[in-house]
């Protein structure tokens, strides 16, 4: 009778341990899936948010009379660009922000060298599906960045007078 009792105790203990182990494994798997989906969501939004934040900061940094203009890249007339000019001695430096070859890019140069550069030499700011600048009014612009999760828009006004 004692032997049968100890077999039942052993079987009960082993069953309880197995239930605990399976429960712990299920919790770990669920946690890993939640973590994976969170990281994927953050990665998808990273590029568009980075692009919008970058353009915002660059415009704020260069918001002086006549410094921010919408135009084209001097080395390739088919590439629209936002130009941010810093006037200085002995020469002015112009930073172009544009979309080219699947990425938002930045290219800083002087006017003398701008026509000789290739659009692909610009520093990649963020990988995007598309990006565009549009002038809505005299000092009101729209920047649209399209990433994997869809578009993000930035509408900004220049505070400097022309």
Secondary structure, DSSP 8 states (H G I E B T S, - for coil): -HHHHHHHHHHHHHHHHHHHHHHHHHHHHHHHHHHHHHHHHHHHHHHHHHHHHHHHHHHHHT-STTTEEEEEETTEEEEEEEEEEE--SS--EEEEEEEETTEEEEEEEEHHHHTT--GGGSEEEEE-SEEEEEEEETTEEEEEEEETTEEEEEEEE--S--
